[in-house]
Amino acid sequence: MKGYDSCEETVEIRRLKSLINTEYYPRRDYSDKIMKQIEQLGSSQHAPRKAPILSVKRVAVVIGIILLTSGFTYAAKEWLNLRDKAGNTVMEIKQTELSIPAEQTRVLAEVKANLAPGESAVVYFGSKEEVQQGTTDQILWTQAPVKYEDWNSFKTALRGPLANSRLSIDVPDGYEFQGAEIYLNYLPSDGDGNSFIFAQMPDGLEYAYSTRQPVGQITSASLTYRNGEQDICYNVSYSEKNTVTRFFDMEPSKDAIVNVNGTEAYYYSSDSEAGLLWVDNGESVSMEYMITGTAATKQQLIEFAKRAIPAE
């Protein structure tokens, strides 16, 4: 097994450009479009320089998150590859042993609750002195979506590549639309070191955060459908054409690769949720799809995915 190389990590970080996350943090995933956002968020002269920024978007459906700060590593094993119909690798699956501390998860939820729709925030863990001096190496990111309860309003708001994606699908019988969320890109930091908001959790954990204002570009969208007490969430995001999405799983397996209407998809499950994800290389962008459910079976997710993946 190849050893951990911080230089290689830096190169990898620079390639990342987008990230979507779930409440089930031990499962990790990142795609090749997060780093552009990370570089924007870290552009402030007051931002810590010793560690990369972790992007955290808590959405109902997710591709997940990879923690790349200096205090964490991940297990390195051979990739599992998912290929498109032309035989090109579009997704790589690898094992991870990461987890985000529960207290930091609570902080992210607290910060997110204070954000306006569409706003993002960089969250720094540490004392006021550590944050101001840029010596903390625990940096996360969260974002509040713009929510829609009406399908027509959501559809009207869509623009860019997602407007032409397969968000509109004929869902299986029994499922009804519950709501949708849109995540927006954001303005980079203006470098104002006075913009930090300092706070402390009841358990004494100190942190600070700095907000970023949204711009019009939509980066991902999420829809929720309900059948009885079961919710299914359907998420679509996009990246540059021929981007390879990477998904980190606690227990990756070749048996988790399933064929849905001729498209290879990856299935994962945990005590809290199950999900199915796949990538479609279009003419100009790569579309990343994910379907998750807290109580959904593997077959239910596959049946749902069949409505989103055209048959050959």
C-alpha positions as YAML, in Angstrom:
chain: A
units: angstrom
residues:
- id: 1
  name: MET
  ca: [0.00, 0.00, 0.00]
- id: 2
  name: LYS
  ca: [1.34, 3.41, -0.92]
- id: 3
  name: GLY
  ca: [2.08, 5.66, 2.02]
- id: 4
  name: TYR
  ca: [0.43, 8.97, 2.76]
- id: 5
  name: ASP
  ca: [2.01, 11.86, 0.85]
- id: 6
  name: SER
  ca: [1.06, 15.41, 1.86]
- id: 7
  name: CYS
  ca: [2.30, 16.77, -1.49]
- id: 8
  name: GLU
  ca: [0.03, 14.37, -3.33]
- id: 9
  name: GLU
  ca: [-2.80, 15.44, -1.04]
- id: 10
  name: THR
  ca: [-2.21, 19.09, -1.98]
- id: 11
  name: VAL
  ca: [-2.38, 18.23, -5.67]
- id: 12
  name: GLU
  ca: [-5.56, 16.26, -5.08]
- id: 13
  name: ILE
  ca: [-7.14, 19.06, -3.10]
- id: 14
  name: ARG
  ca: [-6.55, 21.48, -5.95]
- id: 15
  name: ARG
  ca: [-8.48, 19.22, -8.27]
- id: 16
  name: LEU
  ca: [-11.62, 19.10, -6.15]
- id: 17
  name: LYS
  ca: [-14.51, 21.40, -7.02]
- id: 18
  name: SER
  ca: [-17.86, 20.37, -5.48]
- id: 19
  name: LEU
  ca: [-19.20, 18.44, -2.60]
- id: 20
  name: ILE
  ca: [-22.52, 17.29, -1.25]
- id: 21
  name: ASN
  ca: [-22.92, 15.74, 2.13]
- id: 22
  name: THR
  ca: [-25.28, 13.66, 4.20]
- id: 23
  name: GLU
  ca: [-26.04, 13.38, 7.89]
- id: 24
  name: TYR
  ca: [-24.23, 10.03, 7.87]
- id: 25
  name: TYR
  ca: [-20.73, 11.46, 8.15]
- id: 26
  name: PRO
  ca: [-18.62, 8.26, 8.36]
- id: 27
  name: ARG
  ca: [-19.35, 7.71, 4.69]
- id: 28
  name: ARG
  ca: [-17.17, 9.94, 2.54]
- id: 29
  name: ASP
  ca: [-17.35, 11.17, -0.99]
- id: 30
  name: TYR
  ca: [-16.00, 13.99, -3.04]
- id: 31
  name: SER
  ca: [-16.12, 14.90, -6.70]
- id: 32
  name: ASP
  ca: [-13.73, 16.84, -8.89]
- id: 33
  name: LYS
  ca: [-15.51, 20.15, -8.58]
- id: 34
  name: ILE
  ca: [-15.23, 21.00, -4.87]
- id: 35
  name: MET
  ca: [-11.83, 22.60, -4.88]
- id: 36
  name: LYS
  ca: [-12.82, 25.65, -6.84]
- id: 37
  name: GLN
  ca: [-15.24, 26.39, -4.01]
- id: 38
  name: ILE
  ca: [-12.64, 25.52, -1.39]
- id: 39
  name: GLU
  ca: [-10.13, 27.91, -2.95]
- id: 40
  name: GLN
  ca: [-12.75, 30.66, -2.98]
- id: 41
  name: LEU
  ca: [-13.64, 30.06, 0.65]
- id: 42
  name: GLY
  ca: [-9.99, 30.03, 1.66]
- id: 43
  name: SER
  ca: [-9.04, 33.13, -0.32]
- id: 44
  name: SER
  ca: [-9.23, 35.40, 2.73]
- id: 45
  name: GLN
  ca: [-5.84, 36.50, 4.01]
- id: 46
  name: HIS
  ca: [-7.12, 35.68, 7.49]
- id: 47
  name: ALA
  ca: [-8.08, 32.11, 6.63]
- id: 48
  name: PRO
  ca: [-5.82, 29.39, 8.10]
- id: 49
  name: ARG
  ca: [-3.13, 28.33, 5.65]
- id: 50
  name: LYS
  ca: [-1.93, 25.12, 7.27]
- id: 51
  name: ALA
  ca: [-4.92, 22.99, 6.34]
- id: 52
  name: PRO
  ca: [-7.37, 22.69, 3.46]
- id: 53
  name: ILE
  ca: [-10.99, 23.58, 4.00]
- id: 54
  name: LEU
  ca: [-13.63, 20.88, 4.25]
- id: 55
  name: SER
  ca: [-16.86, 21.62, 2.48]
- id: 56
  name: VAL
  ca: [-20.04, 20.47, 4.21]
- id: 57
  name: LYS
  ca: [-23.46, 20.85, 2.61]
- id: 58
  name: ARG
  ca: [-26.05, 19.06, 4.71]
- id: 59
  name: VAL
  ca: [-28.70, 18.01, 2.22]
- id: 60
  name: ALA
  ca: [-31.27, 15.28, 2.30]
- id: 61
  name: VAL
  ca: [-29.61, 13.45, -0.54]
- id: 62
  name: VAL
  ca: [-25.97, 13.40, -0.80]
- id: 63
  name: ILE
  ca: [-22.79, 12.27, -2.25]
- id: 64
  name: GLY
  ca: [-20.94, 12.83, 1.05]
- id: 65
  name: ILE
  ca: [-17.67, 14.35, 2.21]
- id: 66
  name: ILE
  ca: [-13.96, 13.72, 2.56]
- id: 67
  name: LEU
  ca: [-12.12, 15.26, 5.45]
- id: 68
  name: LEU
  ca: [-8.67, 16.37, 4.27]
- id: 69
  name: THR
  ca: [-7.44, 18.44, 7.18]
- id: 70
  name: SER
  ca: [-4.05, 17.68, 8.67]
- id: 71
  name: GLY
  ca: [-5.51, 15.81, 11.63]
- id: 72
  name: PHE
  ca: [-7.13, 13.07, 9.55]
- id: 73
  name: THR
  ca: [-6.10, 10.39, 7.07]
- id: 74
  name: TYR
  ca: [-7.99, 7.74, 5.17]
- id: 75
  name: ALA
  ca: [-7.39, 4.10, 4.38]
- id: 76
  name: ALA
  ca: [-5.75, 3.63, 1.00]
- id: 77
  name: LYS
  ca: [-6.93, 0.62, -0.98]
- id: 78
  name: GLU
  ca: [-7.51, -0.22, -4.62]
- id: 79
  name: TRP
  ca: [-10.21, 1.72, -6.40]
- id: 80
  name: LEU
  ca: [-13.43, 0.17, -7.59]
- id: 81
  name: ASN
  ca: [-14.32, 1.75, -10.92]
- id: 82
  name: LEU
  ca: [-17.73, 2.51, -12.37]
- id: 83
  name: ARG
  ca: [-17.82, 3.02, -16.12]
- id: 84
  name: ASP
  ca: [-20.24, 4.65, -18.50]
- id: 85
  name: LYS
  ca: [-21.74, 2.92, -21.52]
- id: 86
  name: ALA
  ca: [-18.69, 3.90, -23.57]
- id: 87
  name: GLY
  ca: [-16.35, 2.21, -21.10]
- id: 88
  name: ASN
  ca: [-14.97, 5.43, -19.58]
- id: 89
  name: THR
  ca: [-14.35, 5.55, -15.82]
- id: 90
  name: VAL
  ca: [-16.82, 8.03, -14.27]
- id: 91
  name: MET
  ca: [-16.67, 7.07, -10.58]
- id: 92
  name: GLU
  ca: [-14.05, 5.60, -8.26]
- id: 93
  name: ILE
  ca: [-14.92, 3.91, -4.96]
- id: 94
  name: LYS
  ca: [-12.41, 3.65, -2.11]
- id: 95
  name: GLN
  ca: [-12.44, 2.69, 1.55]
- id: 96
  name: THR
  ca: [-12.29, 5.25, 4.36]
- id: 97
  name: GLU
  ca: [-12.17, 5.11, 8.14]
- id: 98
  name: LEU
  ca: [-13.04, 8.75, 8.73]
- id: 99
  name: SER
  ca: [-15.67, 10.23, 10.97]
- id: 100
  name: ILE
  ca: [-16.57, 13.77, 11.96]
- id: 101
  name: PRO
  ca: [-16.85, 14.28, 15.73]
- id: 102
  name: ALA
  ca: [-20.42, 14.54, 16.95]
- id: 103
  name: GLU
  ca: [-19.76, 17.88, 18.64]
- id: 104
  name: GLN
  ca: [-18.63, 19.39, 15.34]
- id: 105
  name: THR
  ca: [-21.74, 18.03, 13.66]
- id: 106
  name: ARG
  ca: [-23.84, 19.87, 16.24]
- id: 107
  name: VAL
  ca: [-21.93, 23.09, 15.55]
- id: 108
  name: LEU
  ca: [-22.60, 22.79, 11.82]
- id: 109
  name: ALA
  ca: [-26.32, 22.40, 12.50]
- id: 110
  name: GLU
  ca: [-26.24, 25.44, 14.80]
- id: 111
  name: VAL
  ca: [-24.45, 27.59, 12.23]
- id: 112
  name: LYS
  ca: [-26.67, 26.45, 9.38]
- id: 113
  name: ALA
  ca: [-29.77, 27.42, 11.36]
- id: 114
  name: ASN
  ca: [-28.44, 31.00, 11.50]
- id: 115
  name: LEU
  ca: [-27.84, 31.30, 7.76]
- id: 116
  name: ALA
  ca: [-30.20, 32.96, 5.31]
- id: 117
  name: PRO
  ca: [-31.38, 30.84, 2.35]
- id: 118
  name: GLY
  ca: [-28.52, 30.40, -0.10]
- id: 119
  name: GLU
  ca: [-25.81, 31.60, 2.29]
- id: 120
  name: SER
  ca: [-22.65, 29.58, 3.01]
- id: 121
  name: ALA
  ca: [-20.35, 29.65, 6.01]
- id: 122
  name: VAL
  ca: [-16.80, 28.59, 6.75]
- id: 123
  name: VAL
  ca: [-16.62, 27.18, 10.28]
- id: 124
  name: TYR
  ca: [-13.34, 27.31, 12.23]
- id: 125
  name: PHE
  ca: [-12.89, 25.20, 15.36]
- id: 126
  name: GLY
  ca: [-10.60, 26.63, 18.02]
- id: 127
  name: SER
  ca: [-10.12, 29.56, 20.33]
- id: 128
  name: LYS
  ca: [-10.53, 33.16, 19.20]
- id: 129
  name: GLU
  ca: [-6.76, 33.54, 19.19]
- id: 130
  name: GLU
  ca: [-6.27, 30.41, 17.06]
- id: 131
  name: VAL
  ca: [-8.86, 31.53, 14.54]
- id: 132
  name: GLN
  ca: [-7.54, 35.06, 14.24]
- id: 133
  name: GLN
  ca: [-3.94, 33.88, 13.93]
- id: 134
  name: GLY
  ca: [-4.87, 31.20, 11.40]
- id: 135
  name: THR
  ca: [-3.42, 28.31, 13.39]
- id: 136
  name: THR
  ca: [-6.50, 26.08, 13.62]
- id: 137
  name: ASP
  ca: [-6.47, 23.04, 11.35]
- id: 138
  name: GLN
  ca: [-10.13, 22.08, 11.82]
- id: 139
  name: ILE
  ca: [-12.15, 23.93, 9.19]
- id: 140
  name: LEU
  ca: [-15.56, 22.91, 7.87]
- id: 141
  name: TRP
  ca: [-18.14, 24.44, 5.56]
- id: 142
  name: THR
  ca: [-21.92, 24.40, 5.59]
- id: 143
  name: GLN
  ca: [-24.63, 25.92, 3.43]
- id: 144
  name: ALA
  ca: [-28.33, 26.73, 3.70]
- id: 145
  name: PRO
  ca: [-30.41, 25.82, 0.64]
- id: 146
  name: VAL
  ca: [-33.17, 27.80, -0.99]
- id: 147
  name: LYS
  ca: [-36.31, 25.74, -0.32]
- id: 148
  name: TYR
  ca: [-39.41, 25.28, -2.46]
- id: 149
  name: GLU
  ca: [-42.69, 23.62, -1.51]
- id: 150
  name: ASP
  ca: [-44.26, 24.08, -4.94]
- id: 151
  name: TRP
  ca: [-42.97, 22.08, -7.92]
- id: 152
  name: ASN
  ca: [-43.70, 24.79, -10.49]
- id: 153
  name: SER
  ca: [-41.83, 27.43, -8.50]
- id: 154
  name: PHE
  ca: [-38.86, 25.09, -8.17]
- id: 155
  name: LYS
  ca: [-38.90, 24.26, -11.88]
- id: 156
  name: THR
  ca: [-39.03, 27.95, -12.79]
- id: 157
  name: ALA
  ca: [-36.04, 28.69, -10.56]
- id: 158
  name: LEU
  ca: [-33.82, 26.07, -12.23]
- id: 159
  name: ARG
  ca: [-31.23, 27.35, -14.69]
- id: 160
  name: GLY
  ca: [-27.90, 26.30, -16.13]
- id: 161
  name: PRO
  ca: [-27.05, 22.62, -16.68]
- id: 162
  name: LEU
  ca: [-29.52, 21.44, -14.03]
- id: 163
  name: ALA
  ca: [-32.41, 22.91, -16.01]
- id: 164
  name: ASN
  ca: [-31.67, 20.29, -18.68]
- id: 165
  name: SER
  ca: [-30.94, 17.42, -16.29]
- id: 166
  name: ARG
  ca: [-33.22, 14.50, -15.46]
- id: 167
  name: LEU
  ca: [-34.69, 16.15, -12.37]
- id: 168
  name: SER
  ca: [-38.21, 15.76, -13.75]
- id: 169
  name: ILE
  ca: [-39.00, 12.05, -13.57]
- id: 170
  name: ASP
  ca: [-42.10, 9.88, -13.40]
- id: 171
  name: VAL
  ca: [-41.67, 8.52, -9.87]
- id: 172
  name: PRO
  ca: [-42.95, 5.07, -8.82]
- id: 173
  name: ASP
  ca: [-46.57, 4.75, -7.76]
- id: 174
  name: GLY
  ca: [-47.37, 5.94, -4.25]
- id: 175
  name: TYR
  ca: [-44.68, 8.63, -4.01]
- id: 176
  name: GLU
  ca: [-45.70, 12.27, -3.76]
- id: 177
  name: PHE
  ca: [-43.58, 15.42, -4.10]
- id: 178
  name: GLN
  ca: [-42.81, 16.97, -0.71]
- id: 179
  name: GLY
  ca: [-40.38, 19.77, -1.52]
- id: 180
  name: ALA
  ca: [-37.15, 20.75, -3.23]
- id: 181
  name: GLU
  ca: [-33.93, 22.55, -2.42]
- id: 182
  name: ILE
  ca: [-31.45, 24.49, -4.54]
- id: 183
  name: TYR
  ca: [-27.84, 25.14, -3.57]
- id: 184
  name: LEU
  ca: [-26.09, 28.21, -4.97]
- id: 185
  name: ASN
  ca: [-22.49, 29.14, -5.59]
- id: 186
  name: TYR
  ca: [-21.20, 32.00, -3.47]
- id: 187
  name: LEU
  ca: [-18.96, 35.05, -3.52]
- id: 188
  name: PRO
  ca: [-15.35, 34.63, -2.35]
- id: 189
  name: SER
  ca: [-14.22, 36.24, 0.88]
- id: 190
  name: ASP
  ca: [-13.43, 39.95, 0.84]
- id: 191
  name: GLY
  ca: [-10.56, 39.40, 3.26]
- id: 192
  name: ASP
  ca: [-12.22, 41.27, 6.13]
- id: 193
  name: GLY
  ca: [-10.87, 39.69, 9.30]
- id: 194
  name: ASN
  ca: [-13.58, 41.39, 11.34]
- id: 195
  name: SER
  ca: [-16.28, 39.29, 9.72]
- id: 196
  name: PHE
  ca: [-15.81, 36.36, 12.10]
- id: 197
  name: ILE
  ca: [-18.68, 35.49, 14.41]
- id: 198
  name: PHE
  ca: [-17.31, 33.83, 17.56]
- id: 199
  name: ALA
  ca: [-19.39, 31.42, 19.62]
- id: 200
  name: GLN
  ca: [-19.18, 28.58, 22.12]
- id: 201
  name: MET
  ca: [-21.25, 25.44, 22.57]
- id: 202
  name: PRO
  ca: [-22.70, 24.49, 26.00]
- id: 203
  name: ASP
  ca: [-19.99, 21.82, 26.32]
- id: 204
  name: GLY
  ca: [-17.30, 24.50, 25.97]
- id: 205
  name: LEU
  ca: [-16.33, 23.85, 22.34]
- id: 206
  name: GLU
  ca: [-15.15, 27.15, 20.83]
- id: 207
  name: TYR
  ca: [-15.65, 28.01, 17.18]
- id: 208
  name: ALA
  ca: [-16.10, 30.88, 14.76]
- id: 209
  name: TYR
  ca: [-17.68, 31.24, 11.37]
- id: 210
  name: SER
  ca: [-17.69, 33.64, 8.46]
- id: 211
  name: THR
  ca: [-20.55, 33.84, 5.97]
- id: 212
  name: ARG
  ca: [-20.42, 33.97, 2.17]
- id: 213
  name: GLN
  ca: [-23.19, 35.54, 0.09]
- id: 214
  name: PRO
  ca: [-24.81, 33.51, -2.72]
- id: 215
  name: VAL
  ca: [-24.59, 34.25, -6.41]
- id: 216
  name: GLY
  ca: [-26.96, 33.09, -9.12]
- id: 217
  name: GLN
  ca: [-25.13, 29.93, -10.25]
- id: 218
  name: ILE
  ca: [-26.90, 26.76, -9.11]
- id: 219
  name: THR
  ca: [-24.53, 23.96, -8.10]
- id: 220
  name: SER
  ca: [-27.00, 21.23, -7.09]
- id: 221
  name: ALA
  ca: [-30.67, 20.50, -6.50]
- id: 222
  name: SER
  ca: [-32.49, 18.04, -4.26]
- id: 223
  name: LEU
  ca: [-36.07, 16.74, -4.33]
- id: 224
  name: THR
  ca: [-37.92, 14.80, -1.64]
- id: 225
  name: TYR
  ca: [-40.75, 12.33, -2.30]
- id: 226
  name: ARG
  ca: [-42.84, 10.52, 0.31]
- id: 227
  name: ASN
  ca: [-44.73, 7.24, 0.32]
- id: 228
  name: GLY
  ca: [-46.49, 6.79, 3.65]
- id: 229
  name: GLU
  ca: [-43.77, 7.40, 6.24]
- id: 230
  name: GLN
  ca: [-40.92, 6.67, 3.84]
- id: 231
  name: ASP
  ca: [-38.98, 9.52, 2.25]
- id: 232
  name: ILE
  ca: [-36.87, 9.17, -0.87]
- id: 233
  name: CYS
  ca: [-34.48, 11.99, -1.75]
- id: 234
  name: TYR
  ca: [-33.22, 12.57, -5.27]
- id: 235
  name: ASN
  ca: [-30.18, 14.81, -5.78]
- id: 236
  name: VAL
  ca: [-28.52, 16.05, -8.96]
- id: 237
  name: SER
  ca: [-25.31, 18.06, -9.28]
- id: 238
  name: TYR
  ca: [-22.86, 18.59, -12.11]
- id: 239
  name: SER
  ca: [-19.17, 19.05, -12.86]
- id: 240
  name: GLU
  ca: [-17.00, 19.63, -15.88]
- id: 241
  name: LYS
  ca: [-17.20, 17.01, -18.62]
- id: 242
  name: ASN
  ca: [-15.08, 13.88, -18.09]
- id: 243
  name: THR
  ca: [-14.68, 14.60, -14.38]
- id: 244
  name: VAL
  ca: [-14.21, 11.46, -12.27]
- id: 245
  name: THR
  ca: [-16.36, 11.43, -9.12]
- id: 246
  name: ARG
  ca: [-14.84, 9.73, -6.08]
- id: 247
  name: PHE
  ca: [-16.91, 8.09, -3.37]
- id: 248
  name: PHE
  ca: [-15.39, 6.88, -0.09]
- id: 249
  name: ASP
  ca: [-17.23, 4.02, 1.62]
- id: 250
  name: MET
  ca: [-16.64, 2.32, 4.95]
- id: 251
  name: GLU
  ca: [-16.98, -1.13, 3.37]
- id: 252
  name: PRO
  ca: [-16.62, -0.90, -0.42]
- id: 253
  name: SER
  ca: [-17.57, -3.99, -2.38]
- id: 254
  name: LYS
  ca: [-17.74, -5.01, -6.02]
- id: 255
  name: ASP
  ca: [-21.08, -6.60, -5.18]
- id: 256
  name: ALA
  ca: [-22.42, -3.10, -4.49]
- id: 257
  name: ILE
  ca: [-22.06, -2.16, -8.16]
- id: 258
  name: VAL
  ca: [-25.42, -2.68, -9.83]
- id: 259
  name: ASN
  ca: [-26.60, -2.29, -13.42]
- id: 260
  name: VAL
  ca: [-29.63, -0.03, -13.85]
- id: 261
  name: ASN
  ca: [-30.92, 0.17, -17.42]
- id: 262
  name: GLY
  ca: [-27.39, -0.34, -18.74]
- id: 263
  name: THR
  ca: [-25.77, 2.19, -16.37]
- id: 264
  name: GLU
  ca: [-23.43, 1.17, -13.57]
- id: 265
  name: ALA
  ca: [-24.49, 2.56, -10.16]
- id: 266
  name: TYR
  ca: [-23.07, 2.12, -6.65]
- id: 267
  name: TYR
  ca: [-25.23, 1.04, -3.73]
- id: 268
  name: TYR
  ca: [-24.34, 1.66, -0.08]
- id: 269
  name: SER
  ca: [-26.19, 1.19, 3.18]
- id: 270
  name: SER
  ca: [-25.77, 1.99, 6.85]
- id: 271
  name: ASP
  ca: [-27.82, 2.00, 10.04]
- id: 272
  name: SER
  ca: [-29.12, 5.47, 9.14]
- id: 273
  name: GLU
  ca: [-29.63, 5.41, 5.39]
- id: 274
  name: ALA
  ca: [-29.11, 3.67, 2.05]
- id: 275
  name: GLY
  ca: [-28.21, 5.24, -1.25]
- id: 276
  name: LEU
  ca: [-27.63, 4.64, -4.93]
- id: 277
  name: LEU
  ca: [-25.40, 6.92, -7.00]
- id: 278
  name: TRP
  ca: [-24.23, 7.13, -10.59]
- id: 279
  name: VAL
  ca: [-22.67, 9.55, -13.07]
- id: 280
  name: ASP
  ca: [-23.72, 10.40, -16.62]
- id: 281
  name: ASN
  ca: [-21.25, 12.07, -19.00]
- id: 282
  name: GLY
  ca: [-23.21, 14.49, -21.15]
- id: 283
  name: GLU
  ca: [-22.11, 16.50, -24.14]
- id: 284
  name: SER
  ca: [-20.82, 19.42, -22.08]
- id: 285
  name: VAL
  ca: [-20.95, 18.40, -18.38]
- id: 286
  name: SER
  ca: [-20.92, 15.34, -16.14]
- id: 287
  name: MET
  ca: [-24.17, 14.94, -14.22]
- id: 288
  name: GLU
  ca: [-23.95, 13.32, -10.79]
- id: 289
  name: TYR
  ca: [-27.08, 11.61, -9.46]
- id: 290
  name: MET
  ca: [-27.92, 10.16, -6.06]
- id: 291
  name: ILE
  ca: [-31.04, 8.63, -4.52]
- id: 292
  name: THR
  ca: [-31.20, 7.98, -0.78]
- id: 293
  name: GLY
  ca: [-33.76, 6.86, 1.77]
- id: 294
  name: THR
  ca: [-33.62, 6.30, 5.51]
- id: 295
  name: ALA
  ca: [-35.85, 3.22, 5.29]
- id: 296
  name: ALA
  ca: [-35.54, 2.30, 1.62]
- id: 297
  name: THR
  ca: [-34.51, -1.15, 0.47]
- id: 298
  name: LYS
  ca: [-31.96, -1.73, -2.25]
- id: 299
  name: GLN
  ca: [-34.68, -2.81, -4.69]
- id: 300
  name: GLN
  ca: [-36.79, 0.26, -3.94]
- id: 301
  name: LEU
  ca: [-33.84, 2.52, -4.73]
- id: 302
  name: ILE
  ca: [-33.17, 0.62, -7.95]
- id: 303
  name: GLU
  ca: [-36.80, 0.90, -9.01]
- id: 304
  name: PHE
  ca: [-36.66, 4.63, -8.34]
- id: 305
  name: ALA
  ca: [-33.40, 4.95, -10.28]
- id: 306
  name: LYS
  ca: [-34.95, 3.20, -13.28]
- id: 307
  name: ARG
  ca: [-37.26, 6.20, -13.63]
- id: 308
  name: ALA
  ca: [-34.25, 8.53, -13.82]
- id: 309
  name: ILE
  ca: [-32.03, 6.42, -16.10]
- id: 310
  name: PRO
  ca: [-33.31, 5.97, -19.66]
- id: 311
  name: ALA
  ca: [-33.52, 2.34, -20.77]
- id: 312
  name: GLU
  ca: [-31.12, 1.26, -23.51]
...
